[in-house]
Amino acid sequence: MEQENSRTKHVKNTIALTSTIALLGTSVGVSHQVKADDTKSGDANTSNTSEATLAKPETLEEAVLAVKTTEETLSEQKQQLAETNTNIAETEGEIAKLETAKEEQTAELAKAEELLETYSSMSEEDLAKSIEKHETELEATNTELEKATTESQVQAEAVAKQQETIAAEATKADQLATQLTAAEQKVSDLNTMISQPEAIVSEAQAAKEEVKRISDDLAKATANLATVKDTVHSQLTSDLAANKAALAAKEAELQRLQDGTATAQLNVAGSNKLVLPEGYPIEEIKKLAASGYIGTAAYNQYYQAVKDTMIAKAEPGAAMNQYVDIPEDLNRVVDPDNLPEDIQNELAQFAAQMINDVRKQLGLVPVTVTVGSQEFARLLTKSYKATHQNTRPSFVYGQVDASGHRGVGPHDQTIIEESAVKVGLRQKDDNMYENLGAFNEVHTVNGIKRGIYDSIKYMLFTDHLHGNTYGHAVNFLRVDKTDPNAPVYLGFSTSNVGSLNEHFVIFPASDIVDANRFSTTEIPKSGQLIDRSARIQALTNDIASIKGKIASLESRLADPSSEAEVTAAQAKISHLQSQLDAAQAKSNKLDQQVEQLANTKDSLRTQLLAAKEEQAQLKADLDKALALLASSKATLHKLEAAMEEAKARVTGLASQKAQLEDLLAFEKNPNRIELAQEKVAAAKKALADTEDKLLAAQASLSDLQAQRARLQLSIATIEQQLVLLKNLVQEKQRLRLEAERLNSMSETRQLLNQLAPQAAKAGVGSELVATGLLVSKVASAIAKQSPTSHSYGAGAASHAAVDDNTQRAVQAGMVMLAAAGLATVKLKKGSKKC
């Protein structure tokens, strides 16, 4: 009855809920969180006693967790049951073996006790008679054993001879079967020739064409073999030359290293340098820097005036300068977000050397890498990573992004200025401190140096691309505006924000406002200390390997027949030759048949009759041979049975002989009674041990069977509980969804009630306008409650919208509500006039 009442109540609630949704006109597109456990079910279903005793979880999450835990427990119980069943089967097998052993040991004990009893009461006279009797029996047994052994050997020889006979008869039968097959084919061919002469001629022609086709393919394959050999020879020769060249280069490098010291100081720049093209526009750049801050009207006006001249003078430098890989840096893998300090300093010195190559040519004071400038760069890149994670920023000038920062393009001005202040620099620099490059994605020291090189090259020679106005060149070639000989500092670090980024910070000493905070201690221009012993060993190993390759290549050149390509070409020729032989044989046979067709049909019929007679005779001979073979096999089976019987008799007599010998030895032993007693004692002990093991095994089996019964009962109970818990999860899911719907309708109803008076004020003549106004406001209010999605990009815009279904549903509800509300307003107005 409770189930029926609950079901009826649920149906009523559903109907009421559906009606309410229809009235309000919206249940789509807006979601609000309501805890399922806030909605109580007044009449829980109780289908059986197990559910009543089961501790029910209070919330949906607890119910889901209970289902998972119960399923894990059920799995463990089933695993234990499987292991118990295996143990029961093993124990039952052990018990069966022990019971068999017990029966055998009981018989042995009885035999030992009988022996002891017999000889304990036997007189000396009876003992002598027994010995005499057993000696006579032993002699007779020996005689029978010799005879049986001889007979067994005779039977074995007969079996071997019969097997030889069968082998010969089987060979003869196989030969006859082959001959019969050929005779049957001959009869078939003659029948075809007599009944279908045109088919034979056509088949013979086709066979000739097949022979020609295969012959042509064979000729092509033979020619291809020669081509393949030439190609293989050329490839091997090329590989040999390449390896010899590599060997010479390795040996030369090894000799240079061996002639030098074990360790050396490596120039951080390798052989890289930057050279300015003739007429580089330094004067234009100086005037551009003096015209105003980058991006101002004065700056842009001057740039437009000299733009073409600057590009023409600077751009040739891009083609003049190319990065050269530094071998020692190729395999030095680093994490751009966590550069070790020594690597950061090495990269900064590389950047400084490249920039100073240019500044020296222009007569400018060199940039200097200091402890303070490196701290600035390191702090700045750490902040980029912490703020932007893996999304490269893209700022719109004058706007704030989602993180609350301002900037220009990829430059985060907020981070740059905050980092500058922290290390003792003025907050704002004329050129915003930072140059930012992104020219490589190889996370090695060599890869980053290539990125640094390409970034500087781009910014000095082609900084008019992508909307730039040579502002980076102005920054790299800047000097202190009040003292051109004052120090200029450079800091460098990397980040992996959206891509591998190279951050250059360059600024004059006049930007320092806190000399106690900013360290001007210069970082020594020391290169990487390399240990050449490892390279020497690597070269030695490479040389040995290359020499091995050279020896192998020379051997392969001397005899290229074993090369895979040559072997494949030769195999194709062999295959085609086999096909050609078979096709030629078939063609020859068909040609003979065509020649026979020239004879009269009478002659062919005569040949056919003779062929059929030969076929019949061969079949008769084969049947006879097969019958003889079957008879011989039956004889063999009889001989094998007789041989086995003879072997069994020999085995039995040998056993009987051994028993008599043991018995005689026992009878003649003066301590025979003591021996018999020892046998009885040993038999009793063995039997007792087996009985103990049997009892233990039976007890273990009983325990295992009881354990199985408990597990089976437990599994059945858990399975029932699992069903109840899953039903509970479904019920709580239903209640949560219903609560969410009710909560959504409640909030929507409140919005409609708040906005309904505006519809009334609109008057009868403005019903549709008022309705549209309310729909727009309700949709706007819902949009504010809807989740928003954020993305980094131009302007870092956030987007939120209400879908069309929601707006249509709200509009439908408003029409209904407006109709009812306006009617009420009319009535009220009418009553006031009265």
Secondary structure, DSSP 8 states (H G I E B T S, - for coil): -HHHHHHHHHHHHHHHHHHHHHHHT--SS------GGGS--SS----SHHHHHS---SSHHHHHHHHHHHHHHHHHHHHHHHHHHHHHHHHHHHHHHHHHHHHHHHHHHHHHHHHHHHHHS--HHHHHHHHHHHHHHHHHHHHHHHHHHHHHHHHHHHHHHHHHHHHHHHHHHHHHHHHHHHHHHHHHHHHHHHH-HHHHHHHHHHHHHHHHHHHHHHHHHHHHHHHHHHHHHHHHHHHHHHHHHHHHHHHHHHHHHHHS-SEEEE-TTTT------TT--HHHHHHHHHH-STTSHHHHHHHHHHHHHHHHHHTHHHHH------GGGTT-B--TTS--HHHHHHHHHHHHHHHHHHHHHTT---EEEBHHHHHHHHHHHHHHHHHHTTS---B-TT---TTS--EEBTEEHHHHHHHHHHTTB-S--TT-SEEEE------BHHHHHHHHHHHHHHHHH-TTGGG--SHHHHHHT---SS-TTS-EEEEEEEEESSSEEEEEEEEEGGGBS-TTTS---B-----EEEEHHHHHHHHHHHHHHHHHHHHHHHHHHH-GGGSHHHHHHHHHHHHHHHHHHHHHHHHHHHHHHHHHHTS-HHHHHHHHHHHHHHHHHHHHHHHHHHHHHHHHHHHHHHHHHHHHHHHHHHHHHHHHHHHHHHHHHHHH-TTHHHHHHHHHHHHHHHHHHHHHHHHHHHHHHHHHHHHHHHHHHHHHHHHHHHHHHHHHHHHHHHHHHHHHHHHHHHHHHHHHHHHHHHHHHT-GGGHHHHHHHHHHHHHHHHHHHS--EE--SGGG-EE----HHHHHHHHHHHHHHHHHHHHHHHHHHHHHH-
